[in-house]
Amino acid sequence: MDWGRAKDILIVAFLALNLFLGFRLWTEMSRYPAATSQLLPEEIAATLDNLAAAGIELAVPIPREAPPLPLLQVQVSPLKPQKVAQYFLGNLEDVHIVRTPGPEGEILFIRGGEELSVYPNGIITYRYLYPRPPSPGREGIEEWAEEFIAHQREFGQELRLKEIRELPQEEAFLVRLEQLYQDRPLVGSAGVEALVAEEGIKFLWQRPLEPIGPAGEKKAIIPATEALLRLAAAREGHKGGERLTIAEITLGYYNKLYDAQEWEAVPVWALRTDEDQWYYINAFTGEQEL
C-alpha cells in the first residue's frame, strides 16, 4: 500500500469535511441576521406581505433588533403572607384571616371592603372599593401607578408602567405593570394587572418573582419577523377567514405557573392581539410556548 498517497487522501478528505461543516454553520447562522445586526427594510416588507396573506395585520412596528440572550434563573419571591398583608392593609387590626386547607390553599385576609389573597405559587390578588385615586381620570390612575411602583421597590420588585387603557364598559382603567430584569420584562404569569376605577381598586393581580441571574451563556435568537411568520404558519390550518391584529410585540423572559419554586425562563417573543390574546414564541427554537 502507498502509505504516503493514503495520507494525502485522508488530509484532503478531512479538509473537505471541515469546509462542508463550516458552510453548514454559516448557512444556519445566516438564517438569523438580526442576532448580530438589525433587520433590513426588505426583510420587514417581505414579512408584512406574508403576514397579510395569512390574515395577520400589525398595529405596531416590528422590533428590528434581536440581541443574544441567556436563559434566566427565576424563583417565586420568598415573601411572607403576613408581610404582604401589612403592605396592602397597613396593619392587621380587625383583619379576619382564613386559611384554605391543602398545599395549594390560599390565605385570605378580609377587613371591611378589603380582600387580599396570597397563594403558595406566589400569586397575590387584592381588591379595595373604598379609597379613591389622588385625582379622577387617567391622571389619577397614573399617579396611583407611580406610587405603587415606588412602594414595590421595598419588596425588591423593579416594575415599569406598560399600559393604561380605558375600559368604558367597566367604567375603569386597565393598568399593566411589567417586572424587569436588566430592562427586559418578565412575561407570561408575571407582573401586575389592575382594574382601577374612580371609586378604588376593583381588582389587582400580581405575581412577584425574583430573577436570580443568567443560567448559562447568551445564545443567538430568532428575529421578530421569524416569530411572526411562525405564528402565521401555525394558523394556516385553522384560519377560517378570521383576521388577527397584533397590537404588541415584546421580547422578554417567559414564566408559567410551574409546580416549582424555581425554574429557567426562556426568552420569547410575546405577541398580544387587539383582543388581548397572547402568543409566546420561543426565541431559541421558534416553537410556540403553551
C-alpha positions as CSV (number, residue, x, y, z in Angstrom):
1,M,0.0,0.0,0.0
2,D,1.2,3.5,-0.8
3,W,1.0,5.0,2.7
4,G,2.1,8.5,1.5
5,R,-0.8,8.6,-1.0
6,A,-3.3,7.3,1.6
7,K,-2.1,10.0,4.0
8,D,-2.7,12.7,1.4
9,I,-6.2,11.4,0.6
10,L,-7.1,11.4,4.3
11,I,-5.9,15.0,4.7
12,V,-7.9,16.1,1.7
13,A,-11.0,14.3,3.0
14,F,-10.5,16.0,6.4
15,L,-10.3,19.4,4.8
16,A,-13.3,18.8,2.7
17,L,-15.3,17.7,5.8
18,N,-14.3,20.9,7.6
19,L,-15.3,23.0,4.6
20,F,-18.7,21.3,4.5
21,L,-19.3,21.7,8.2
22,G,-18.2,25.3,8.0
23,F,-20.6,26.0,5.2
24,R,-23.5,24.4,7.0
25,L,-22.7,26.6,10.1
26,W,-22.6,29.7,8.0
27,T,-25.9,29.0,6.3
28,E,-27.5,28.2,9.7
29,M,-26.3,31.4,11.2
30,S,-27.3,33.4,8.1
31,R,-30.9,32.5,8.9
32,Y,-30.7,34.8,11.9
33,P,-29.1,38.0,10.7
34,A,-30.8,40.1,13.5
35,A,-28.8,38.2,16.1
36,T,-25.9,40.4,15.4
37,S,-27.4,43.2,13.3
38,Q,-30.6,45.0,12.5
39,L,-33.3,43.7,10.2
40,L,-33.2,45.1,6.7
41,P,-36.2,47.1,5.3
42,E,-36.7,44.5,2.5
43,E,-36.9,41.7,5.1
44,I,-39.6,43.6,7.0
45,A,-41.5,44.3,3.8
46,A,-41.4,40.6,2.8
47,T,-42.6,39.6,6.3
48,L,-45.5,42.1,6.1
49,D,-46.6,40.6,2.7
50,N,-46.5,37.1,4.1
51,L,-48.5,38.1,7.2
52,A,-51.1,39.8,5.2
53,A,-51.6,36.7,3.1
54,A,-52.1,34.7,6.3
55,G,-54.7,37.2,7.6
56,I,-52.4,38.9,10.2
57,E,-52.2,42.7,10.5
58,L,-49.7,44.7,12.6
59,A,-50.8,47.7,14.6
60,V,-47.2,48.2,15.9
61,P,-43.8,48.4,14.3
62,I,-41.7,45.2,14.1
63,P,-38.7,45.4,16.5
64,R,-35.5,45.5,14.4
65,E,-33.0,44.1,16.9
66,A,-32.7,40.6,18.4
67,P,-29.8,40.6,20.8
68,P,-28.3,37.2,22.1
69,L,-29.9,36.3,25.4
70,P,-29.3,33.6,28.0
71,L,-31.9,31.6,30.0
72,L,-32.9,33.3,33.2
73,Q,-33.0,31.6,36.5
74,V,-36.2,32.7,38.3
75,Q,-37.8,31.9,41.6
76,V,-41.0,32.8,43.4
77,S,-40.3,35.7,45.7
78,P,-40.0,34.4,49.2
79,L,-42.5,36.9,50.6
80,K,-44.3,36.0,53.8
81,P,-48.1,36.4,53.7
82,Q,-48.2,38.5,56.9
83,K,-45.7,40.9,55.4
84,V,-47.6,41.2,52.2
85,A,-50.8,41.8,54.2
86,Q,-49.1,44.5,56.2
87,Y,-48.1,46.2,52.9
88,F,-51.6,46.2,51.4
89,L,-53.7,46.6,54.5
90,G,-51.4,48.9,56.6
91,N,-52.0,46.9,59.8
92,L,-53.7,43.7,60.7
93,E,-56.1,45.1,63.3
94,D,-59.7,43.8,62.8
95,V,-58.5,41.6,59.9
96,H,-60.2,38.2,59.6
97,I,-57.7,35.6,58.3
98,V,-59.0,32.4,56.6
99,R,-56.6,29.6,55.6
100,T,-57.8,27.2,52.9
101,P,-56.6,23.6,53.7
102,G,-54.2,21.8,51.4
103,P,-50.8,22.6,49.8
104,E,-52.4,24.8,47.2
105,G,-54.6,26.6,49.6
106,E,-54.7,30.4,49.8
107,I,-54.5,32.7,52.8
108,L,-57.3,35.2,52.7
109,F,-57.2,38.5,54.6
110,I,-60.5,40.3,55.0
111,R,-61.3,43.7,56.5
112,G,-64.3,45.8,55.6
113,G,-64.2,46.3,51.8
114,E,-60.7,45.0,51.5
115,E,-59.8,41.4,50.4
116,L,-56.3,40.1,50.0
117,S,-55.4,36.6,48.9
118,V,-51.9,35.1,49.0
119,Y,-51.3,31.8,47.2
120,P,-48.3,29.4,47.5
121,N,-47.4,29.8,43.8
122,G,-46.6,33.5,44.5
123,I,-49.9,35.0,43.1
124,I,-51.4,37.9,45.1
125,T,-54.9,39.3,44.4
126,Y,-56.3,42.3,46.1
127,R,-59.5,44.5,45.9
128,Y,-60.5,47.6,47.8
129,L,-63.5,49.6,46.7
130,Y,-63.4,52.5,49.0
131,P,-60.2,54.5,48.6
132,R,-60.1,56.9,45.6
133,P,-57.1,57.7,43.4
134,P,-55.4,61.0,44.1
135,S,-57.4,62.7,41.3
136,P,-60.1,61.4,38.9
137,G,-59.4,60.2,35.3
138,R,-56.2,59.0,33.7
139,E,-54.1,61.5,35.6
140,G,-55.2,60.0,38.9
141,I,-54.5,56.4,37.6
142,E,-51.0,57.4,36.5
143,E,-50.3,58.9,40.0
144,W,-51.6,55.7,41.6
145,A,-49.4,53.5,39.3
146,E,-46.3,55.6,40.1
147,E,-46.9,55.4,43.8
148,F,-47.5,51.6,43.6
149,I,-44.2,51.2,41.6
150,A,-42.3,53.2,44.2
151,H,-43.7,51.1,47.1
152,Q,-42.9,47.8,45.4
153,R,-39.2,48.6,45.4
154,E,-39.4,47.9,49.1
155,F,-40.0,44.3,48.2
156,G,-37.2,44.2,45.6
157,Q,-39.7,44.5,42.7
158,E,-38.5,46.5,39.8
159,L,-41.7,47.5,37.9
160,R,-42.4,49.6,34.8
161,L,-45.7,51.1,33.7
162,K,-46.5,49.3,30.4
163,E,-50.1,50.4,29.7
164,I,-53.1,52.3,30.9
165,R,-56.1,51.5,28.9
166,E,-59.6,52.9,29.4
167,L,-62.4,50.2,29.5
168,P,-65.7,52.1,29.0
169,Q,-67.9,49.1,29.7
170,E,-66.2,48.5,33.0
171,E,-66.1,52.2,33.8
172,A,-62.5,51.6,34.8
173,F,-58.9,51.6,33.6
174,L,-56.8,48.6,33.0
175,V,-53.3,49.1,34.3
176,R,-50.4,46.8,33.3
177,L,-47.0,46.9,35.1
178,E,-44.0,44.9,33.9
179,Q,-41.5,43.3,36.2
180,L,-38.0,43.8,34.8
181,Y,-34.6,42.1,34.7
182,Q,-31.9,44.3,33.2
183,D,-34.6,46.3,31.5
184,R,-36.1,43.2,29.9
185,P,-39.6,42.3,31.0
186,L,-40.8,39.0,32.6
187,V,-43.8,37.9,30.6
188,G,-46.5,35.3,30.9
189,S,-47.6,34.8,34.5
190,A,-45.7,37.7,35.9
191,G,-46.0,41.4,36.6
192,V,-49.1,43.3,37.7
193,E,-52.6,43.8,36.2
194,A,-55.1,46.1,38.0
195,L,-58.6,47.3,37.2
196,V,-58.8,50.7,38.8
197,A,-61.8,53.0,38.9
198,E,-62.6,56.3,40.4
199,E,-64.0,54.6,43.5
200,G,-60.9,52.5,44.0
201,I,-59.2,49.3,43.1
202,K,-61.8,46.9,41.6
203,F,-59.2,44.1,41.3
204,L,-55.4,43.7,41.3
205,W,-53.4,40.6,40.3
206,Q,-49.7,40.3,41.0
207,R,-47.1,37.6,40.9
208,P,-43.9,38.9,42.4
209,L,-40.9,36.9,41.0
210,E,-37.2,37.1,41.9
211,P,-34.8,36.9,38.9
212,I,-31.6,35.2,40.2
213,G,-29.4,35.7,37.2
214,P,-28.4,34.1,33.8
215,A,-28.5,30.3,33.5
216,G,-25.7,29.7,31.0
217,E,-24.2,31.7,28.2
218,K,-26.0,34.0,25.8
219,K,-27.3,32.4,22.6
220,A,-28.5,33.8,19.3
221,I,-32.2,34.3,19.0
222,I,-34.6,34.4,16.1
223,P,-35.7,37.9,14.9
224,A,-39.2,39.2,15.5
225,T,-40.0,38.6,11.8
226,E,-39.5,34.9,12.1
227,A,-41.5,34.7,15.3
228,L,-44.4,36.4,13.4
229,L,-44.1,34.0,10.5
230,R,-44.0,31.0,12.8
231,L,-47.3,32.3,14.2
232,A,-48.7,32.7,10.7
233,A,-47.7,29.1,9.9
234,A,-49.4,27.8,13.0
235,R,-52.6,29.4,11.9
236,E,-52.7,28.0,8.4
237,G,-54.7,25.0,9.3
238,H,-57.4,26.9,11.2
239,K,-57.7,30.4,9.9
240,G,-61.4,30.2,9.0
241,G,-61.2,33.6,7.4
242,E,-60.6,35.2,10.8
243,R,-58.1,38.1,10.7
244,L,-55.7,38.7,13.5
245,T,-54.3,42.1,14.6
246,I,-51.1,42.1,16.6
247,A,-51.2,45.1,19.0
248,E,-47.9,44.4,20.9
249,I,-44.6,42.7,20.3
250,T,-42.3,42.3,23.3
251,L,-39.0,40.4,23.8
252,G,-38.9,39.0,27.3
253,Y,-38.5,36.0,29.6
254,Y,-41.4,33.6,29.7
255,N,-42.9,32.3,33.0
256,K,-45.7,29.9,33.5
257,L,-47.5,28.7,36.7
258,Y,-45.0,25.9,37.3
259,D,-45.4,23.4,40.1
260,A,-42.0,24.6,41.4
261,Q,-40.4,27.4,43.3
262,E,-37.6,27.9,40.9
263,W,-37.1,27.5,37.1
264,E,-35.3,28.7,34.0
265,A,-37.2,31.2,32.0
266,V,-36.7,31.1,28.2
267,P,-36.5,34.2,26.0
268,V,-39.7,34.6,24.0
269,W,-41.3,36.9,21.6
270,A,-44.6,37.8,23.3
271,L,-47.3,38.7,20.8
272,R,-50.6,40.3,22.0
273,T,-53.6,40.7,19.8
274,D,-56.1,43.6,19.9
275,E,-58.4,41.2,21.7
276,D,-55.8,40.5,24.5
277,Q,-54.9,37.0,23.3
278,W,-51.3,36.2,23.9
279,Y,-48.9,34.1,21.9
280,Y,-45.4,33.2,23.1
281,I,-42.8,32.2,20.5
282,N,-39.6,30.6,21.9
283,A,-36.8,32.9,20.7
284,F,-34.3,30.0,20.6
285,T,-36.4,27.4,18.7
286,G,-39.3,29.3,17.1
287,E,-41.8,26.9,18.7
288,Q,-44.9,28.3,20.4
289,E,-44.9,28.0,24.2
290,L,-48.1,26.7,25.7
